[in-house]
Amino acid sequence: MMIKRFWKTAFMACAFAGLATGSAEAREQIRIVGSSTVFPFASYVAEEFGKTTKFATPVIESTGSGGGHKLFGEGDGLATPDITNSSRRMKKSEFERAQQNGVKTIHEAVIGYDGIVVANAKAAPALKLSRKDIFMALAEEVPVKGQLVKNPYKMWNQINPALPKQKILVYGPPTSSGTRDAFDEMVMEAASKKMTEYGTAAGKYKKIRQDGVYVPSGENDNLIVQRIVKDRNAVGVFGYSFLEENADRIKGATVDGVAPLPANITTGKYPVSRDLFFYVKGSHLAQVKGLKEYVDLFLGEKMIGDYGYLKKIGLIPLPKAKRDAVRASWTAKKVLSAASLD
């Protein structure tokens, strides 16, 4: 499958530490870190870039969004990454840390939309979930008879009789992942808003149970797909592109009655939808060969347009006006500010 062949790019990451000398010779190759969700798209662009230009194929490491921002913000020298991919927007705290460490110029690019899907094997029962169902399955403490208690639920039908009599087992992203950040915000926190039992934590509660029901599964979403295919009791949480690529083996649950389809994600009707980003270190544009050209290729219609290559592997394109605005911002080298992250 197309996404899987891109994982070979991950093996190039082993050269990352060896290249991190900061020398002019070593920096003829672009270095990219960050989101596992954005990784397949960046990998496609990187391979196309290496094949069609005079520049070296970039080295890409899937570290998760949080891990990528940490590496990106460690400093401005050539021993640090040039780009970090992110399945959520950069946090103000990450921006401020980068600034304090000398990264004074950061450019932000939005590449498209994504939905966080809850999926299971084709052979497993279909799941029609609400965000409250998901919350009650995964929260560390849940309300029972007006009191918060340690989550007692082991089966989906214990939460909602309309759900299958099936063990709750969820493979999902770790805390370093932007997908986890978005899931916490759009599912866990959103579902707790109307639960008065949480008091001042209502609308903020996101503690995931740690009794083995939820299994953090690293930054390789393909591994989650493999696990849910093998175990019909298992459910996976990951980005839409992995559902699209594996549609012959897995299916997505409806969430609040809405299916994870591109049209629903683009309009925001699907309740767990988000933008995808990458961030470029401005000072590296003059120091790393091909960096500007790589970003130009990524943001071009050939890649992120309505008929672009990345749509074929699961990226949901932005409306044309927004794509044009993203390219205009990049051409003008608009600098990210703390105020814009408030």
C-alpha positions in Angstrom: 0.0 0.0 0.0 1.1 3.5 -0.7 1.5 4.8 2.8 3.4 1.7 3.9 6.1 2.2 1.3 6.8 5.6 2.8 7.8 4.1 6.1 11.1 3.2 4.6 11.9 6.9 4.9 11.8 6.5 8.7 14.9 4.4 8.5 16.8 7.4 7.3 16.2 8.9 10.7 19.0 6.8 12.1 21.4 9.2 10.3 19.9 12.1 12.2 22.2 12.0 15.1 25.3 11.4 12.9 24.5 14.4 10.8 23.9 16.7 13.7 27.4 18.3 13.6 26.1 21.6 12.2 28.8 21.7 9.5 28.1 23.2 6.1 28.7 19.9 4.4 26.2 18.1 6.7 23.5 20.6 6.0 23.0 19.9 2.4 20.1 17.6 3.5 16.9 18.9 5.0 15.9 17.4 8.3 12.3 17.1 9.4 10.7 15.8 12.6 7.2 15.6 14.1 3.7 14.2 13.6 3.1 10.6 12.7 -0.2 11.8 11.0 1.7 14.3 8.7 4.6 11.8 8.2 3.1 10.0 5.2 2.4 13.2 3.4 5.8 14.7 4.1 7.4 11.4 3.1 5.6 11.5 -0.3 6.8 15.1 -0.9 10.3 14.2 0.2 10.6 11.3 -2.2 9.2 13.3 -5.0 11.6 16.2 -4.1 14.6 13.8 -4.2 13.5 12.3 -7.5 12.7 15.5 -9.4 15.2 18.1 -8.2 19.0 18.4 -7.8 18.6 18.3 -4.0 19.1 15.4 -1.6 16.0 13.6 -0.3 15.1 15.0 3.1 15.6 12.9 6.3 12.3 12.6 8.2 11.7 11.3 11.7 8.3 10.5 13.1 8.6 11.7 16.7 5.0 12.8 17.4 3.9 16.5 17.3 5.0 17.2 20.9 8.4 15.5 20.4 8.9 17.4 17.1 8.2 20.8 18.7 10.6 19.9 21.5 13.4 19.1 19.1 12.6 22.1 16.8 12.6 24.5 19.7 15.9 23.4 21.2 17.8 26.0 19.3 18.5 27.7 16.0 21.8 26.0 15.1 22.2 23.6 12.2 22.3 20.7 14.5 18.5 21.2 15.0 15.6 20.3 12.6 14.6 22.6 9.8 10.9 21.7 9.9 8.6 20.1 12.4 5.3 18.6 11.2 2.3 18.9 13.5 -1.2 17.5 13.7 -2.2 20.4 15.9 -1.2 24.1 16.1 1.9 25.0 17.9 1.3 25.8 21.5 2.2 29.2 22.9 4.4 27.6 25.4 6.3 25.8 22.6 6.6 29.0 20.7 8.0 30.9 23.7 10.5 28.1 24.5 11.7 28.2 20.9 12.1 32.0 21.1 14.0 31.8 24.4 16.4 29.2 22.7 17.1 31.6 19.8 14.5 30.5 17.2 13.4 34.0 16.4 11.8 33.4 13.0 9.2 30.6 12.5 6.9 30.2 9.5 3.6 28.3 9.8 1.9 26.4 7.0 -1.5 24.6 7.0 -1.5 21.7 4.5 -5.0 20.3 4.8 -7.7 18.8 7.0 -7.8 15.5 9.0 -10.3 13.7 11.1 -9.4 11.6 14.1 -11.2 8.3 13.5 -12.2 5.5 15.9 -12.0 2.4 13.8 -12.2 -1.4 14.1 -11.8 -4.5 11.8 -14.2 -5.0 8.9 -15.3 -8.3 10.5 -16.1 -6.6 13.9 -19.5 -5.2 14.8 -20.1 -1.6 13.6 -19.8 1.1 16.2 -22.1 4.0 16.5 -20.5 6.1 19.2 -21.1 9.4 20.9 -18.3 11.4 22.3 -19.9 10.7 25.7 -19.7 6.9 25.0 -16.0 7.3 24.2 -15.4 9.4 27.3 -17.1 7.0 29.6 -15.1 4.1 28.1 -11.7 5.8 28.6 -11.9 8.4 31.4 -9.9 7.5 34.6 -12.9 8.5 36.8 -16.5 8.6 35.7 -19.8 9.7 37.3 -21.9 6.9 38.7 -25.1 7.8 40.7 -23.9 11.4 41.1 -20.4 10.5 42.3 -17.0 10.2 40.6 -15.6 6.7 40.8 -12.7 4.8 39.3 -13.9 3.7 35.8 -15.7 0.3 36.3 -16.6 -0.3 32.6 -15.2 -3.4 30.8 -17.7 -3.8 28.0 -19.2 -1.3 25.6 -22.8 -2.3 26.3 -22.3 -1.5 30.0 -21.9 2.1 28.9 -24.7 2.1 26.3 -27.0 -0.9 25.8 -27.2 -0.1 22.1 -23.5 -0.8 21.8 -22.1 -4.3 21.2 -21.4 -6.7 24.0 -17.7 -6.4 23.4 -14.7 -5.9 25.5 -13.3 -2.3 25.6 -9.8 -2.3 24.2 -8.5 0.9 22.6 -5.1 1.3 20.9 -4.4 5.0 20.6 -1.7 7.7 20.5 0.7 8.5 23.3 0.9 11.8 25.2 3.7 13.0 22.9 1.3 12.9 19.9 -0.7 15.8 18.4 -3.4 13.4 17.7 -3.7 12.7 21.5 -3.8 16.4 22.2 -6.6 16.9 19.7 -8.4 13.8 20.9 -8.2 15.0 24.5 -9.6 18.4 23.6 -12.3 17.4 21.1 -13.5 14.3 22.8 -12.5 14.0 26.4 -12.8 17.7 27.4 -15.8 18.3 25.1 -17.7 15.4 26.6 -17.1 16.4 30.2 -18.5 19.9 29.7 -22.0 19.1 30.8 -21.0 16.7 33.6 -21.4 18.7 36.8 -19.8 15.9 38.8 -16.4 17.2 37.7 -17.0 20.6 39.2 -14.4 23.1 38.1 -12.8 20.4 36.0 -15.9 20.1 33.8 -14.9 20.9 30.2 -11.3 20.3 31.1 -11.2 16.7 32.3 -9.0 14.5 30.1 -7.4 11.9 32.4 -7.2 8.5 30.5 -7.5 5.3 32.5 -4.3 3.3 33.0 -5.6 -0.2 33.7 -4.8 -1.6 30.3 -8.1 -0.7 28.6 -6.4 2.2 26.7 -3.0 1.2 25.2 -0.7 4.0 24.1 0.8 2.7 20.9 3.8 4.8 19.9 4.1 7.0 16.8 3.5 4.4 14.1 -0.2 4.4 13.3 0.3 1.5 10.9 0.9 -0.7 14.0 -2.4 0.3 15.4 -4.1 -0.7 12.1 -2.3 -4.1 12.3 -3.5 -4.7 15.9 -7.2 -4.0 15.2 -7.2 -6.1 12.1 -5.9 -9.1 14.1 -8.2 -8.6 17.1 -11.9 -7.9 16.4 -12.4 -6.7 20.0 -9.8 -3.9 19.5 -10.5 -0.4 18.5 -7.9 2.1 17.1 -7.7 5.9 17.3 -5.7 7.6 14.5 -5.8 10.0 11.6 -8.2 9.6 8.7 -5.6 8.9 6.1 -4.9 5.5 7.7 -8.6 4.6 7.5 -8.6 5.6 3.8 -5.5 3.6 3.0 -6.8 0.5 4.8 -10.5 0.7 3.9 -10.4 -2.9 2.7 -9.6 -4.1 6.2 -11.0 -1.6 8.7 -14.0 0.7 9.1 -14.6 3.9 11.0 -17.2 4.4 13.7 -19.8 7.2 13.4 -19.2 9.8 16.1 -22.3 11.7 17.3 -24.1 10.3 14.3 -21.7 11.5 11.7 -19.4 9.3 9.6 -15.7 10.1 9.1 -16.0 11.1 5.4 -14.0 13.8 3.6 -17.0 16.1 3.1 -18.0 15.9 6.8 -14.4 16.6 7.9 -13.9 19.5 5.5 -17.1 21.2 6.8 -16.4 20.4 10.4 -19.7 18.4 10.6 -17.6 15.4 11.8 -16.9 16.5 15.4 -13.3 15.3 15.6 -11.8 17.3 12.7 -8.6 19.4 12.7 -6.1 21.2 10.6 -2.6 19.8 9.8 0.5 22.0 9.9 4.2 22.2 9.5 6.6 24.8 10.8 9.8 26.1 9.2 12.8 27.6 10.9 13.3 30.9 9.0 17.0 31.3 9.6 17.7 27.9 8.0 16.3 29.0 4.6 19.6 30.6 3.7 21.7 27.8 5.2 20.1 24.5 4.2 20.1 23.7 0.5 16.7 23.1 -1.0 14.6 24.0 2.1 12.7 26.8 0.3 12.1 24.6 -2.7 10.9 21.7 -0.6 8.2 23.9 1.0 7.3 25.4 -2.4 6.7 21.8 -3.7 4.7 20.8 -0.6 2.4 23.8 -0.8 1.8 23.6 -4.5 -1.4 22.4 -6.2 0.4 19.3 -7.4 0.6 18.1 -3.8 -2.2 19.7 -1.7 -4.7 20.7 -4.4 -8.1 19.3 -5.1 -6.5 16.8 -7.5 -3.1 16.7 -5.8 -1.1 13.6 -5.1 -1.6 13.9 -1.3 -5.4 13.6 -1.6 -4.8 10.2 -3.1 -3.2 9.0 0.1 -5.8 10.6 2.5 -5.1 14.3 2.8 -8.4 16.3 2.8 -7.7 19.5 0.8 -8.3 23.0 2.1 -10.7 25.2 0.1 -8.8 26.9 -2.8 -9.1 30.3 -1.2 -7.4 29.0 2.0 -4.7 27.2 0.0 -4.0 30.4 -1.9 -3.8 32.3 1.5 -1.4 29.7 2.9 0.9 30.1 -0.2 0.7 33.9 -0.1 1.7 33.8 3.6 4.7 31.6 2.7 5.7 33.7 -0.2 5.7 36.8 2.0 7.5 34.8 4.7 5.0 35.9 7.3 6.5 35.3 10.7 4.5 33.5 13.4 3.8 35.5 16.6 2.8 34.7 20.1 -0.3 36.9 19.7 -1.6 34.7 16.9 -1.4 31.6 19.2 -3.6 33.1 22.0 
